[in-house]
Amino acid sequence: MSTAKTIGERLRHLMEEQGIGENELARRSKVPQPTIHRILKGVSNSPRINNLEKLAASLGTTASFLAHGGGGQGLFGLSDTGMPMIGAAASASAVSARHNRAPPHPRFWSYPILTWSEATQAKRQKAPTPGDKNQCESSDYLKIGIAFWLKMCGDAMAAPIGVSPSLPERTLVLLDTGLQAVPGKLVLVELPDSPTPTLRMLIEESGRQYLKPLNPAYPLISLDNKCHILAVAIEARIKL
């Protein structure tokens, strides 16, 4: 397991593992070799997100891992509000808890809060960026594809009291179109004959996949080739 603490150290570790030099990585990623050299030397501690994404894709990893390290995607934890955290934030909190120290202050990125109808188009075209008409919310999560927030409506994803995760009405959920949808993940799905997408937990039973609401009063939905998964949930928080 790598103990690299900086972006440059994590990048160098992956390059050495795969036997790739600066020039070869520059050729594969289309990131200029001088830029890669500055990252490796620690001269550039805050490289551009698009460069991180290109480097990560060329090395078979994620931009989030290069930026934050830790356990990568799919690592769950709980925030101080009791809501689920995923990926770098959960990893940092877990490590800090084991060593009895405050978690490190992360970098933050701003993502737009979309309407449910806007979310349908997120995977097909560029989502609104901070500064557009949309409101934005920050997160320490570094996107892989297109990332955006949705505000929960209704109670289909509100689990019974004491059951986690639970996404009651008005919960903000951060989603990323670049993540792989696997059973156990919360996914945003475009359903046939529905004007807006729906958020459900992806599960698998007897070789078939279903969309499961967290509220047991709602039915399972069979996932077939007429359904299109748009994004995977990363983080949730309640705004009071």
N, C-alpha and C positions, 0 to 999 in steps of 0.2 A: 504493500500500500504506500502511495506517495505521501510524503510529509511536507510537500511544497506549500509555502505560505503566501507567495505572491503570484500574480498573473504570469510574470516572466518565468518563475520557477516551475509552475505547472506546465507552461508551454514547452519549456526545455525538456522536462521529464517525458512528455508525450513524444517529442521529436526524437529523443534518444531511444525510447522504446521501439519506435518504428524505423529508426535509422535514417531519418530525414534531416538534411541540412537546411540552412537558411535559404539558399538559392532554390532548392527543390520545393520547399514550402511556399516560397513566393510564386513559383511557376504554377503550382496547384491551386493556390488560394486567390491569386491575382492581387495579393497585398504586397506592396513594394518591399523589397529586401531591407532597405534602410529602416523602414517602420518596424519590421520584425526584429531587427537587430536592437533597436531602441527598447522594445518591449522586453527582450531577453536580458538586456543589461540593466533594466530597471529605470532607464531614463524616462520612459513613457509609462507612468503608473495608471493612467486613465485613458486607455486607447478607445477609439471610436467603436460604438456598438456594432456598426456594420463590418468593421475589420475583425472584431472578435467572432462574429457569426461566420465569416468566410474562413478564418483560421480553424474554428471548431469543426466546420463541415469537412475540411480537408484532413482533419486528424481523427474523424469518427467520434467526436465528443460533442458536448453542448457549449454554447456561449456562456450559459449559467455556470457550468463547472469551471471554465477558464477564469471567469470573473470572481467566483466565490469559493471554489473548491468544495469540500464537504462531500456528502453522499450522493449528489446528483439529483435527478428527477425522481419523484415518487416517494420521498421520505417525509412521513407525516409527523407533525407535532401539534402542540396547542399554543395559541397566542395567549397573552395575558387577559384577553377577554373570553377565553374558553373556545374560540373558534379555531378550526383546523388551519395549520400552516403546512406548506409543502415545499420541499426542495431546500434551497440555501438557508432560508430563514429558520426552518426547523433544525437543520444540521448545526447551525451556529448556536442555537439555543441549547441543543442537547450537549454539545461539547462544553459550553460554558457552565451548564449545570453540573457536569461531572467534575469540573475543576473548581466549582464553588466561586465563580466570578461572573461579573456582569457580561452579557453578550457584547461582541464588538459592534460599534456603530457602522451599519452598512451604507453603501451608496443607494440612492433611490432613483427610480425612473417614473415618469408620469405617463399614465395611459388614459385614454378617453372613456367616459361613461356613455355607452351607446343605448339607444332604444332597442327593443326586441326586434323590431322590423329592420333596423340598420344592421343588426348582428347577422341577419340572413346573408347579407352581401359581404361580410368580413373576409371570407375565405376566397372570394372571387375577385376582390379588388382591394386596393389599399384603404385601410381604415382611417378615419379622421385622426389627425395628430394633435398634440397639445398646442393650443393657440387657435384651433378652429372653433366653431360655435359650440362644440360639445364641452361639458364640464369634464374635469380630469381628477384622477385620484392617484396618489403615488404608491409605490411598492418597492421593496428591495429585490423583487424578482426581475431578472434580465430575460426578456422575451426571446423565444426561438423563432416563431413565425410572426403573426400579427396578434397583439395582445390588446384586450379591452375589458372594461367592467360592464356588468349588467346588474340592475337592481331587481331582486326577486319580487314577483307578483303572485298573489294567491298563497295557498298553504299546501300544495302538493309535495313540496320538499321540506316541510316542517315535520320533523320526526317527533314521536311521543316524548314527553318530558323525561329527561334523564338519558335519552339515547343520542349518541353522537355518530356522525355529524348531523347537524340540523340547520336548515337554511330557511328560517321564517321570512315572512314578507318584509321587504325593505332591506334585507341583507344584500350587501354588495359582493359580487362574485367576480374574480379575475379569471379570464380565460385566455388560452393561447392556441392559435390554429396550427402551430408547428409541432405539437406534441402528439405522440401515438396514443390512440384510444385502446385501452386494455381493460378487461373485466376488473371491477372494483373502483374504477375512476368515475368521476362525475363528468358527463359529456353533454354538450349542446348539440341537439339533433334537429335537422329539418325533416318534418314529417309530411307525407303526401296529404294534400287537401287541407293544410293548415297554413294560415297566412304568416304566422310567427313561429320561430323555433321553440323547442322545449328543453328543459334541463332535467336530466335523470341520471341515476347510477347505472352504469353498464354492468350487467351480470351475465353469467353463462350457466346454463342448466341442461344436462343431457345433450351436450354438443350444440345447443342453440343459444343465441344471444337475445337478451331482453333488456328493456329500459325499465328500471325499477324506481318508483317514487319513494321518497323517504317517509311519506305519510301512508300508512297501510290502508287508509280508506280509499286510496286511488288504485286502479288496476295496473298490472304489468302491460307493457307494450312490446310486441314481438318486433325485433329488429330485422328487417328484410332489405332487399336491394332497392326498395323504393325510399328508404330512409337514408339521409346523408348526414354523417357526423361532421360538424363544423369546427368544433374546438373542444379542448379539455380544460376542466377547472383546475386552478392553481392555488387560489387563496380565497378566503371569505372573511368578511368583517361586517359588523353591525354598526350603523351610524345612528346614534341617538338624537 
